[in-house]
Every structure is written in structure tokens, then in C-alpha cells.
Amino acid sequence: MEKIKLLVLEDNETFQKVFLELSQQSDFEVMGFCKNSEDLLEQIKVKNPQVILIDLVIPEENTLTLIEKLKSLYPQLPLIACSSLTEETVVSKALKAGCFDYIFKPFKEEDFMESIKSAVA
């Protein structure tokens, strides 16, 4: 079975390691980590991912605007927000901007996997 191709916007090295470790024992492959929106937009063209995972707290980035831009450029590409922000308004704004799902950090491995699988189903 071919693994789900995942591209990640995440600047925290601890979470980058977590995603890599999870990918080694699961149904997805991390194709790369991006540290800003410019890098992410370029990597999407090059790597053709099936799912984008977006940390909502990236310095000097408006990730909600980025989500809206991604949905206009790639309407079929599932976006999953992954953040420690738990305020209902933040979650609501991310989903309204175009995210398929919102995963709270720290997350349970099974919840994370279920979200990725559902995004490409």
C-alpha cells in the first residue's frame, strides 16, 4: 500500500521529530517541513502532496490568510490545522478558512492518523 504524502508547515523541531517518528510506523510519509508560507507554496508545486499539515503559530505568518490562499489555489488539497491553540474562535476560524480538520497539540497518535486518513478518503 502506498503511503499518504504529507507536507508539513511546522517550525518546532520537537514536533518535526514527532511527525517523522510517526511516519516511520504508519500509513503516511512526511515529504518535507516548511518554515514559512513562501517555502510551503514552492514545495507544494515540487512535491505534489496529498495532505498539508499547518501549524497555526508560525512567527511573522498569518496562517489563516495562508489557509484561504491555499484553498483558492488548490481547492481539492486537504488542509489540517495542528496547534496548541484551543480557543473555540481560533478553531472555528481555521475550519471556516478551509481546513478539513483541527488537531490539538499534544495529540493522540490514533486521532492524528484518523484525521489524515479521513482527509484523503
Rosetta constraint file for C-alpha pairs under 8 A:
AtomPair CA 2 CA 27 HARMONIC 7.77 0.50
AtomPair CA 3 CA 27 HARMONIC 4.98 0.50
AtomPair CA 3 CA 28 HARMONIC 4.65 0.50
AtomPair CA 3 CA 29 HARMONIC 5.85 0.50
AtomPair CA 4 CA 27 HARMONIC 6.18 0.50
AtomPair CA 4 CA 28 HARMONIC 4.28 0.50
AtomPair CA 4 CA 29 HARMONIC 5.91 0.50
AtomPair CA 4 CA 50 HARMONIC 6.40 0.50
AtomPair CA 4 CA 51 HARMONIC 7.64 0.50
AtomPair CA 5 CA 28 HARMONIC 5.96 0.50
AtomPair CA 5 CA 29 HARMONIC 5.15 0.50
AtomPair CA 5 CA 30 HARMONIC 6.33 0.50
AtomPair CA 5 CA 31 HARMONIC 6.28 0.50
AtomPair CA 5 CA 49 HARMONIC 4.97 0.50
AtomPair CA 5 CA 50 HARMONIC 5.12 0.50
AtomPair CA 5 CA 51 HARMONIC 6.48 0.50
AtomPair CA 6 CA 28 HARMONIC 6.62 0.50
AtomPair CA 6 CA 29 HARMONIC 5.82 0.50
AtomPair CA 6 CA 30 HARMONIC 4.88 0.50
AtomPair CA 6 CA 31 HARMONIC 5.74 0.50
AtomPair CA 6 CA 32 HARMONIC 7.70 0.50
AtomPair CA 6 CA 49 HARMONIC 5.57 0.50
AtomPair CA 6 CA 50 HARMONIC 6.10 0.50
AtomPair CA 6 CA 51 HARMONIC 5.01 0.50
AtomPair CA 6 CA 52 HARMONIC 5.83 0.50
AtomPair CA 6 CA 53 HARMONIC 7.09 0.50
AtomPair CA 7 CA 30 HARMONIC 5.93 0.50
AtomPair CA 7 CA 31 HARMONIC 5.37 0.50
AtomPair CA 7 CA 32 HARMONIC 5.48 0.50
AtomPair CA 7 CA 33 HARMONIC 6.39 0.50
AtomPair CA 7 CA 34 HARMONIC 7.78 0.50
AtomPair CA 7 CA 44 HARMONIC 7.65 0.50
AtomPair CA 7 CA 49 HARMONIC 5.94 0.50
AtomPair CA 7 CA 50 HARMONIC 7.99 0.50
AtomPair CA 7 CA 51 HARMONIC 6.48 0.50
AtomPair CA 7 CA 52 HARMONIC 4.98 0.50
AtomPair CA 7 CA 53 HARMONIC 6.27 0.50
AtomPair CA 8 CA 30 HARMONIC 7.27 0.50
AtomPair CA 8 CA 31 HARMONIC 7.87 0.50
AtomPair CA 8 CA 32 HARMONIC 6.31 0.50
AtomPair CA 8 CA 33 HARMONIC 4.87 0.50
AtomPair CA 8 CA 34 HARMONIC 6.07 0.50
AtomPair CA 8 CA 52 HARMONIC 5.85 0.50
AtomPair CA 8 CA 53 HARMONIC 4.73 0.50
AtomPair CA 8 CA 54 HARMONIC 6.08 0.50
AtomPair CA 9 CA 33 HARMONIC 5.78 0.50
AtomPair CA 9 CA 34 HARMONIC 4.66 0.50
AtomPair CA 9 CA 35 HARMONIC 5.85 0.50
AtomPair CA 9 CA 36 HARMONIC 6.86 0.50
AtomPair CA 9 CA 37 HARMONIC 7.81 0.50
AtomPair CA 9 CA 40 HARMONIC 6.71 0.50
AtomPair CA 9 CA 52 HARMONIC 7.63 0.50
AtomPair CA 9 CA 53 HARMONIC 6.13 0.50
AtomPair CA 9 CA 54 HARMONIC 4.82 0.50
AtomPair CA 9 CA 55 HARMONIC 5.89 0.50
AtomPair CA 10 CA 15 HARMONIC 7.44 0.50
AtomPair CA 10 CA 16 HARMONIC 6.76 0.50
AtomPair CA 10 CA 33 HARMONIC 6.34 0.50
AtomPair CA 10 CA 34 HARMONIC 6.23 0.50
AtomPair CA 10 CA 35 HARMONIC 5.89 0.50
AtomPair CA 10 CA 54 HARMONIC 6.64 0.50
AtomPair CA 10 CA 55 HARMONIC 5.41 0.50
AtomPair CA 10 CA 58 HARMONIC 7.37 0.50
AtomPair CA 11 CA 16 HARMONIC 7.67 0.50
AtomPair CA 11 CA 33 HARMONIC 7.96 0.50
AtomPair CA 11 CA 34 HARMONIC 7.32 0.50
AtomPair CA 11 CA 35 HARMONIC 5.15 0.50
AtomPair CA 11 CA 58 HARMONIC 6.72 0.50
AtomPair CA 12 CA 16 HARMONIC 6.31 0.50
AtomPair CA 13 CA 17 HARMONIC 6.20 0.50
AtomPair CA 14 CA 18 HARMONIC 6.40 0.50
AtomPair CA 15 CA 19 HARMONIC 6.16 0.50
AtomPair CA 16 CA 20 HARMONIC 6.27 0.50
AtomPair CA 16 CA 33 HARMONIC 7.39 0.50
AtomPair CA 17 CA 21 HARMONIC 6.09 0.50
AtomPair CA 18 CA 22 HARMONIC 6.14 0.50
AtomPair CA 19 CA 23 HARMONIC 6.09 0.50
AtomPair CA 19 CA 30 HARMONIC 7.33 0.50
AtomPair CA 20 CA 24 HARMONIC 6.48 0.50
AtomPair CA 20 CA 30 HARMONIC 6.51 0.50
AtomPair CA 21 CA 25 HARMONIC 7.12 0.50
AtomPair CA 22 CA 26 HARMONIC 6.19 0.50
AtomPair CA 22 CA 109 HARMONIC 7.73 0.50
AtomPair CA 23 CA 27 HARMONIC 6.91 0.50
AtomPair CA 23 CA 28 HARMONIC 5.43 0.50
AtomPair CA 23 CA 29 HARMONIC 5.38 0.50
AtomPair CA 23 CA 30 HARMONIC 6.51 0.50
AtomPair CA 24 CA 29 HARMONIC 7.58 0.50
AtomPair CA 26 CA 113 HARMONIC 7.96 0.50
AtomPair CA 27 CA 113 HARMONIC 7.99 0.50
AtomPair CA 31 CA 47 HARMONIC 7.10 0.50
AtomPair CA 31 CA 49 HARMONIC 7.43 0.50
AtomPair CA 34 CA 39 HARMONIC 5.68 0.50
AtomPair CA 34 CA 40 HARMONIC 5.39 0.50
AtomPair CA 34 CA 43 HARMONIC 7.84 0.50
AtomPair CA 35 CA 39 HARMONIC 6.76 0.50
AtomPair CA 35 CA 40 HARMONIC 7.54 0.50
AtomPair CA 35 CA 58 HARMONIC 7.62 0.50
AtomPair CA 36 CA 40 HARMONIC 6.28 0.50
AtomPair CA 36 CA 58 HARMONIC 7.22 0.50
AtomPair CA 36 CA 61 HARMONIC 7.07 0.50
AtomPair CA 37 CA 41 HARMONIC 6.09 0.50
AtomPair CA 37 CA 61 HARMONIC 7.26 0.50
AtomPair CA 37 CA 66 HARMONIC 6.81 0.50
AtomPair CA 38 CA 42 HARMONIC 6.37 0.50
AtomPair CA 39 CA 43 HARMONIC 6.07 0.50
AtomPair CA 40 CA 44 HARMONIC 6.14 0.50
AtomPair CA 41 CA 45 HARMONIC 6.82 0.50
AtomPair CA 42 CA 46 HARMONIC 6.60 0.50
AtomPair CA 43 CA 47 HARMONIC 5.72 0.50
AtomPair CA 43 CA 48 HARMONIC 7.74 0.50
AtomPair CA 44 CA 48 HARMONIC 5.28 0.50
AtomPair CA 44 CA 49 HARMONIC 6.34 0.50
AtomPair CA 50 CA 77 HARMONIC 6.47 0.50
AtomPair CA 50 CA 78 HARMONIC 7.19 0.50
AtomPair CA 50 CA 120 HARMONIC 7.10 0.50
AtomPair CA 51 CA 77 HARMONIC 6.22 0.50
AtomPair CA 51 CA 78 HARMONIC 5.15 0.50
AtomPair CA 51 CA 79 HARMONIC 6.03 0.50
AtomPair CA 51 CA 80 HARMONIC 7.52 0.50
AtomPair CA 51 CA 116 HARMONIC 7.31 0.50
AtomPair CA 51 CA 119 HARMONIC 7.17 0.50
AtomPair CA 51 CA 120 HARMONIC 7.38 0.50
AtomPair CA 52 CA 77 HARMONIC 7.45 0.50
AtomPair CA 52 CA 78 HARMONIC 6.36 0.50
AtomPair CA 52 CA 79 HARMONIC 4.84 0.50
AtomPair CA 52 CA 80 HARMONIC 6.20 0.50
AtomPair CA 53 CA 79 HARMONIC 5.97 0.50
AtomPair CA 53 CA 80 HARMONIC 4.84 0.50
AtomPair CA 53 CA 81 HARMONIC 5.93 0.50
AtomPair CA 53 CA 82 HARMONIC 6.65 0.50
AtomPair CA 54 CA 63 HARMONIC 7.90 0.50
AtomPair CA 54 CA 79 HARMONIC 7.13 0.50
AtomPair CA 54 CA 80 HARMONIC 6.07 0.50
AtomPair CA 54 CA 81 HARMONIC 4.81 0.50
AtomPair CA 54 CA 82 HARMONIC 5.80 0.50
AtomPair CA 55 CA 63 HARMONIC 7.94 0.50
AtomPair CA 55 CA 81 HARMONIC 5.91 0.50
AtomPair CA 55 CA 82 HARMONIC 4.94 0.50
AtomPair CA 55 CA 83 HARMONIC 5.40 0.50
AtomPair CA 56 CA 63 HARMONIC 5.57 0.50
AtomPair CA 56 CA 64 HARMONIC 7.54 0.50
AtomPair CA 56 CA 81 HARMONIC 6.50 0.50
AtomPair CA 56 CA 82 HARMONIC 6.68 0.50
AtomPair CA 56 CA 83 HARMONIC 5.74 0.50
AtomPair CA 56 CA 85 HARMONIC 7.96 0.50
AtomPair CA 57 CA 61 HARMONIC 7.79 0.50
AtomPair CA 57 CA 63 HARMONIC 7.35 0.50
AtomPair CA 57 CA 83 HARMONIC 7.08 0.50
AtomPair CA 58 CA 62 HARMONIC 7.79 0.50
AtomPair CA 58 CA 63 HARMONIC 7.30 0.50
AtomPair CA 62 CA 66 HARMONIC 6.39 0.50
AtomPair CA 63 CA 67 HARMONIC 6.07 0.50
AtomPair CA 64 CA 68 HARMONIC 6.39 0.50
AtomPair CA 64 CA 93 HARMONIC 7.37 0.50
AtomPair CA 64 CA 94 HARMONIC 6.18 0.50
AtomPair CA 64 CA 97 HARMONIC 6.38 0.50
AtomPair CA 65 CA 69 HARMONIC 6.22 0.50
AtomPair CA 65 CA 97 HARMONIC 7.77 0.50
AtomPair CA 66 CA 70 HARMONIC 6.08 0.50
AtomPair CA 67 CA 71 HARMONIC 6.18 0.50
AtomPair CA 67 CA 79 HARMONIC 7.63 0.50
AtomPair CA 67 CA 94 HARMONIC 7.62 0.50
AtomPair CA 67 CA 97 HARMONIC 6.06 0.50
AtomPair CA 67 CA 98 HARMONIC 6.32 0.50
AtomPair CA 67 CA 99 HARMONIC 7.12 0.50
AtomPair CA 68 CA 72 HARMONIC 6.33 0.50
AtomPair CA 68 CA 97 HARMONIC 5.27 0.50
AtomPair CA 68 CA 98 HARMONIC 6.27 0.50
AtomPair CA 69 CA 73 HARMONIC 6.19 0.50
AtomPair CA 70 CA 74 HARMONIC 5.60 0.50
AtomPair CA 70 CA 75 HARMONIC 7.29 0.50
AtomPair CA 71 CA 75 HARMONIC 4.56 0.50
AtomPair CA 71 CA 76 HARMONIC 7.66 0.50
AtomPair CA 71 CA 77 HARMONIC 7.37 0.50
AtomPair CA 71 CA 98 HARMONIC 6.15 0.50
AtomPair CA 78 CA 99 HARMONIC 6.96 0.50
AtomPair CA 78 CA 100 HARMONIC 5.90 0.50
AtomPair CA 78 CA 119 HARMONIC 5.86 0.50
AtomPair CA 78 CA 120 HARMONIC 7.31 0.50
AtomPair CA 79 CA 98 HARMONIC 7.20 0.50
AtomPair CA 79 CA 99 HARMONIC 4.83 0.50
AtomPair CA 79 CA 100 HARMONIC 5.54 0.50
AtomPair CA 79 CA 101 HARMONIC 7.25 0.50
AtomPair CA 79 CA 119 HARMONIC 8.00 0.50
AtomPair CA 80 CA 99 HARMONIC 5.39 0.50
AtomPair CA 80 CA 100 HARMONIC 5.59 0.50
AtomPair CA 80 CA 101 HARMONIC 4.96 0.50
AtomPair CA 80 CA 102 HARMONIC 5.78 0.50
AtomPair CA 80 CA 103 HARMONIC 7.31 0.50
AtomPair CA 80 CA 115 HARMONIC 7.93 0.50
AtomPair CA 80 CA 116 HARMONIC 7.95 0.50
AtomPair CA 81 CA 94 HARMONIC 6.99 0.50
AtomPair CA 81 CA 99 HARMONIC 6.38 0.50
AtomPair CA 81 CA 101 HARMONIC 6.31 0.50
AtomPair CA 81 CA 102 HARMONIC 4.68 0.50
AtomPair CA 81 CA 103 HARMONIC 6.12 0.50
AtomPair CA 82 CA 102 HARMONIC 5.80 0.50
AtomPair CA 82 CA 103 HARMONIC 4.65 0.50
AtomPair CA 82 CA 104 HARMONIC 5.83 0.50
AtomPair CA 82 CA 105 HARMONIC 6.60 0.50
AtomPair CA 83 CA 102 HARMONIC 7.73 0.50
AtomPair CA 83 CA 103 HARMONIC 6.51 0.50
AtomPair CA 83 CA 104 HARMONIC 5.27 0.50
AtomPair CA 83 CA 105 HARMONIC 5.31 0.50
AtomPair CA 84 CA 104 HARMONIC 5.46 0.50
AtomPair CA 84 CA 105 HARMONIC 4.56 0.50
AtomPair CA 84 CA 106 HARMONIC 6.92 0.50
AtomPair CA 85 CA 90 HARMONIC 7.09 0.50
AtomPair CA 85 CA 91 HARMONIC 7.85 0.50
AtomPair CA 85 CA 104 HARMONIC 7.20 0.50
AtomPair CA 85 CA 105 HARMONIC 7.97 0.50
AtomPair CA 86 CA 90 HARMONIC 7.12 0.50
AtomPair CA 86 CA 91 HARMONIC 6.89 0.50
AtomPair CA 86 CA 104 HARMONIC 6.98 0.50
AtomPair CA 87 CA 91 HARMONIC 6.48 0.50
AtomPair CA 88 CA 92 HARMONIC 5.99 0.50
AtomPair CA 89 CA 93 HARMONIC 6.00 0.50
AtomPair CA 90 CA 94 HARMONIC 6.19 0.50
AtomPair CA 91 CA 95 HARMONIC 6.28 0.50
AtomPair CA 91 CA 102 HARMONIC 6.72 0.50
AtomPair CA 92 CA 96 HARMONIC 5.97 0.50
AtomPair CA 93 CA 97 HARMONIC 5.91 0.50
AtomPair CA 94 CA 98 HARMONIC 6.59 0.50
AtomPair CA 94 CA 99 HARMONIC 5.82 0.50
AtomPair CA 94 CA 102 HARMONIC 7.60 0.50
AtomPair CA 95 CA 99 HARMONIC 4.60 0.50
AtomPair CA 95 CA 100 HARMONIC 6.57 0.50
AtomPair CA 95 CA 101 HARMONIC 6.72 0.50
AtomPair CA 95 CA 102 HARMONIC 7.27 0.50
AtomPair CA 100 CA 119 HARMONIC 6.75 0.50
AtomPair CA 101 CA 115 HARMONIC 6.84 0.50
AtomPair CA 103 CA 107 HARMONIC 6.82 0.50
AtomPair CA 103 CA 111 HARMONIC 7.87 0.50
AtomPair CA 103 CA 112 HARMONIC 6.91 0.50
AtomPair CA 103 CA 115 HARMONIC 7.96 0.50
AtomPair CA 107 CA 111 HARMONIC 6.93 0.50
AtomPair CA 107 CA 112 HARMONIC 6.68 0.50
AtomPair CA 108 CA 112 HARMONIC 6.34 0.50
AtomPair CA 109 CA 113 HARMONIC 6.19 0.50
AtomPair CA 110 CA 114 HARMONIC 6.02 0.50
AtomPair CA 111 CA 115 HARMONIC 6.23 0.50
AtomPair CA 112 CA 116 HARMONIC 6.50 0.50
AtomPair CA 113 CA 117 HARMONIC 6.16 0.50
AtomPair CA 114 CA 118 HARMONIC 5.98 0.50
AtomPair CA 115 CA 119 HARMONIC 6.13 0.50
AtomPair CA 116 CA 120 HARMONIC 6.82 0.50
AtomPair CA 117 CA 121 HARMONIC 6.21 0.50
